[in-house]
């Protein structure tokens, strides 16, 4: 007995109450605490409540329990804090797991996690009752956020509530020594969810070159054989996705290595519990239709039991590694399909076979997409596997709801020192996505029990995301788009005091009503100002210029470039004539449009089938970046790359030669510009944000160049550099403004 052991050893008895905060529900924390306490001969209890996990331990080794708990916590647990209170000993002899308590939530649910090694073993073990069961899971893996309606995280609060456990599952669930102890989604073929079709039937459909819509954890995938060009072409036709790259799913890291040349960091990302899509250098062993004219392909490893079963069934009849095109199941531009009825209604014209199951998806979540920049992880899309893990803001503050941007929309809510960025929502240009945004706001606020006190949005007066913020009737802070990009990086890295921010972006509404996109900002808490920008270029056709890069090429630097480059392009010649006769289009400092101009001049397709296509294809051509000595000018804080564009055109540089000169000169120009401003301001820290920071050549090269001149660059790694991270910057900056104007906030525009 604990007290007897303590008496014999001569150590005093302690009773400690431990409040454990963080991601500690749904990760096997209670059975872990139970086993640890018993091993240390401690009495007491552990329970879940809405603040996290509450533990009381009593015995001679109680003081050592906290350190052991931190060091040995379950793999999916994240301990943010442990509050310790000493209590009088009670003389207890047992350690128990008690029922959960309800109340106001101060904890959080974990993100969905890939099938663990133990569950994979059971999946293929004929002696296991989970053999071939496409919903096997335990406390170390399986769905979390996507099945949770409310906290605390108990089965009754999830979409597993109506599945009554069989005797065997109930025994596992109640046994603290079993890894399925209180695994809320636990089920088996006798009592759990079921697929609508057999695995072999699904595999046969794919082998026949047809398309399958498969319901997974966060929504439906559209699947076809990644080796079958005909099937991929048909999927593109039906989905109206002409050229945008597809992701590919494979069984394991060995299969991934056969398809891409992967760095150590990329392999680590692929094998992480989140199982994101990761960009890697293609070995060109799959159909070129997967990622037309790009050097890298997006790979992900199987993360749900059904994926493992399906890929096993496919590889058994094929000597090549099984590989599936796995793309979000949504008609063009609409949100991911998540419900069975929705899939049957919206996917009937795309998929030959729609495979459903009877476990509801409460919160839909696309696959996350990542790459490695400057040897560190970087998000292109943050969703399944990472949401709702918070970003620590470093200090407490008011609760803010930020509604993000209109493209790549996410929303963000803050609680105390935590910021919770939602899963990817998408472009707010259709009714389905706007409904999804409202659904996401409601769900995230509900499961975190957050009642926002303030709202934040973009400065653009016509953004749908801004109108969404207005509808809540809360005091509102409007944050300039590029300030939000920089503020997200500042918040992520806890940068206090003055910082130079480089917002390298497509476009955003400036405080002067102009179209910004290549900006240098000086940010110091709530104070900020624009201290430089790219030299503005004409934007002929307005928004059409983003879809037709030739327009930027025509207007890039000389009024006769069109005749030099595209003498037979009717639209280009007509536009050249209009410009010569005094046409005055709006102007933009956008780096994204500068990329478009260079891509058009370099011979990359003149029309874009998807956002960022021209810049991505230009990046894919880079072999060895090199600087053009006189390719840029710096005058009165303005960085001008028109000499570079004219050089590309006059010398008819195309392909890799043009891509190398363009990227190398951009890096040199931005480094020189930043170094000059940093010296003038006596600053070293540089925050890099905006959509163009997703360009690995530019971002990695610029970070290296800045370090070479003694500066300290900071890149986004916890949220996307693109508009998917805007909401975090809005929320973080709004809290700075609110702190300074706490009694005055009704509506504030964060203008320089």
PyMOL commands that set and color helices and strands:
alter all, ss='L'
color gray80, all
select helices_A, chain A and resi 2-9+29-39+62-72+117-123+145-147+155-157+167-174+199-207+229-239+253-259+264-271+305-315+340-346+431-447+464-470+481-492+544-547+549-554+561-565+570-580+591-601+613-620+642-650+655-681+691-694+696-708+723-740
alter helices_A, ss='H'
color red, helices_A
select strands_A, chain A and resi 14-23+43-49+52-59+78-87+95-97+212-215+220-225+247-250+260-261+277-282+296-301+323-328+353-355+369-373+376-381+391-392+400-402+412-415+418-421+454-458+475-479+499-509+515-524+527-534+537-538+587-588+633-635+638-640+685-689+712-715+747-750
alter strands_A, ss='S'
color yellow, strands_A
deselect
rebuild
show_as cartoon
